Amino acid sequence: MNVECTYVWMRMAECIRSVYLTLMLLCLVLQSTAHTAYSIYPRIRLSHKELWQLNRTWVFQGHGATLQPQTMLVDEGHERLYVGAKNTLYSLSLDRVNAHYREIQWASTESQIEECLMKGREKPECANYIKVLQPYNQTHLLACGTGAFNPVCTLIRVGHTGQEKQFVLEEESIASGRGRCPYDPNSPCTSTLARGELYVGLYTDYWENDGALCRLNNQTYTRTERDDRQQLNEPKFVGSTVIPDNDDREDDKVYFFFTEREMDTEGVNKAVYTRVGRVCANDQGGQRMLVNRWSSFLKTRLICSVAGPNGIDTHFDELEDVFVLKSKDQKNPEIFGLFSTTSAVFKGYAVCVYHMEDIRAAFNGQFAYRERPEHHWTPYEDRVPYPRPGSCASKMNGGGFSSSKEFPDEVLRFVRSHPVMYRPVLPLHRRPILLQTEPGRRKLTQIAVDRVQAQDGHYHVLYIGTDDSVVLKVITIYNKDTDTVEEVLLEELQVFKVPAPITEIIISAKRQQLYVGSEVGVAQVKLHQCDLYGSECADCCLARDPYCAWDGLTCSRFYPAGVYTKSRRFRRQDVRHGNAVQLCNGLQIDDEQWHRAKEKLVYGVESNSTLLECVPRSLQAKVLWFLQKGGEKEEVRGDERVIMTSHGLLFLHVRSSDAGAYVCQTVEHGYVHTLLRITLHVLKGERVESAIHKAESAGRGEGEKAPCHSSIGLPPGPSISPRSLVPSSVPGPHSRLWYKEFLQLIGYGDAQKVEEYCERVWCSDKKRKKNKRRYVPPGGEKRGKGRGEENSHRAPRHTLGT
């Protein structure tokens, strides 16, 4: 760097140091304030840049403009991820979403857009938003879009599994999508396809007055009653799935999850309830009544609440998302619901789990009855006709009817007038497994769940999307003895660079990947990265990640017994308790840690601010500081002058008596870990003043040009030479630029960034260009752009820790 710029830096050094520590203090105070609003900390927090640098994520963003995906579909057979977006369909690779993709442009025509605008809609609304994407058969997908407020459907040819990959829109198959896809791009809908029949919950009309649950095939169109508030009242459709009751396929049921309005007992206000609705997959409607209408539709309430101290429960009534966790037993999946409160004052979120046996018990229980909308619901006590209303025409129900068209009119009249069941569905443990009630915290939007076998049992790993591009990786642990649920937030992952609400989460347990959609793109994220937790047994065990275990050498993927049996006796994992003391104490002694801990030398100037930086890898660990004098350790207690921050120990005004050897330790689940030993030297103010005058005299003597203080907006002041501050016992590397020594002196590690900043701000344009030609980055060459513009970034130190 040229002489003038170096001198400017000498004059600016003390100012930079002061500003840096002031800003650091401000950030730490703000961060500490923000943390008080959270009930649980993530053990590891990774930014988008860090995820990318760890090779854990890939992002597909399309062509510049926002992608705005509306629906996503994983096809494990074809190894593709299909995405329905604005005016476009994409076929992405499940191995790497941003490589080898294909697309189909399917935009609204000019005439469709013109007609849409004439109806009073805005131009962005008049695009074709693909909201329905389902596997139609082994070679085709069914895709439906809003079509400029004129829904349209088509078939997409993808070919047979194992053959050359295809992705072609078949023009001859384009048809009206009314009843299959909503008109409005913002309208909620849900769909599932089974046996060539599409089951969909949507608003079927332009003005969104007619919410319906429909089934479409080549012959029939079956739906809920039109304008029947008992069946559906202002519904918001969230999810749907086909679940068999038994081995008789004629007895299969289709379940819909939605919210709707319900009149309160005074008939004035409308409360929001979450419902699970059910129809028979083989329902053909009635012969004389309920023609082309469901003859089996029933619904009941899903409860997700927390008992209050005053006996009044706090209900989470707004269903945000639902995830059906299937297993080998297809008849009994677990239902995970993500709920929010409907109160404008209190906003909170909860996750509740439901078992199919409880859902079936509710539908097999008593029907609900009330004389008027303003009356209370009561159980229906009179005679129930045969066959039981809501049952399917199947062998399991006596086999007396081959079709719902043969049901007696009495049965059809009853099911039409009594669609509500009296008994609600209560969640597992009668409470949420996850609860977030802090005001002002981020919103939760989506959920996906993986069932993982660990050494001490099976665990549900929850992946929860938020409104600011973050995915939370959480496990919940139920304690049977205390009847309590512990929430463990393992990771907080910023999936997208730009904060945006996450609208889709799909999990592939087979590939151990998560596929996340937001308006800015589609991201692929690995479910786990065990080596991130650390290189010691305790780090791995304290992580409590059911995917990971200590194998004797590293923290690596845990496999159940019988799979990859190498080094079985060395496996150490304790998800339930994270007891590293018991599992790892024989491998790692604290006294050895104390002496083997990394050492660091820090200099402070008397009466100035000094930060002893120590950031643990785990944000859930408690940090303790000790001052070692002689052979004794004394714990450092914070006060108005010495502040314990999340970045380290901050001395606002350092004193000579503060000098000494400081030890940074963490405590997590009873395990003590020594991270760092810092020796603090406190320099006298007189020595600093002498160094200032020497540096200034030396600079003037060499005929250097004084910096233009008026041009940089700072008052004139003395400069400091770091070499004059370094004790004679510590030799200075004369080959290095002096300000790098200064930055090291005050404990700031990234001198490269400061060098770049100096060249950009303080050097003249001409000299900057000259220096730029001479400057060679570390490694001797520029970094490539193989994975996007972020290749030039480094991971910040504060997140991964010391």
ABEGO torsion letter per residue (X at the ends): XBAAAAAAAAAAAAAAAAAAAAAAAAAAAAAAAAAAABABBBABBBBAAAAAAAGABBBBAEBGBBAGBABBBBBAAAGBBBBBBBGBBBBBBAABAABGBBBBBBBBBAAAAAAAAAAGBBAAAABBBBABBBBABAABBBBBBAGGGBBBBBBBBAEBBGBBBBBBBBAAABBBABGABBABAABBBBBBBBGGBBBBBBBABAAGABBBBBBBBAABBBBBBBGBAAABBGBBBABBBBBBABABAAABBBBBBBBBBBBBAAGABBBBBBBBBBBBAABAEBAABGBGBBAABBBBBBBBBBBBAAGBBBBBABBABBBBBBBABAABBBBBBBBBBABAABBBBBBBBBBAAAAAAAAABBBBBBABAABBBBBBABBBBOBBBGBBBBAAAGGABABAAABBAAAAAAAAABABBABBBBBBGGBBABBBABBGBBBBABBBBBBBBBAAEBBBBBBBBBAAGBBBBBBBBBBAAAGBBBBBBABBBBABABBBBBABBBBBAAAGBBBBBBAAEBBBBBABBAAAAEABAAAAAAAGBAABBBAGABBBBBBBBGBGABGAAABBBBAAAGBAAAAAAAABBAAAAAAABBBBBBBBBBGBBBBBBBBBABAABBBBBBBBBEABBBBBBBBAABBBBAAEBBBABBBAAABEBBBBBBBBGGBBBBABBBBBBBBBAAAAAAAAAAAAAAAAAAGBBBBBAAAAGBBBBBBBBAAAABBAABBBBAABBAAAAAAAAAGBABAAAAAAAAAAAABBAAAAAAAAAABBBBGGBBBBAAAEAAAABBBBAAAAEX
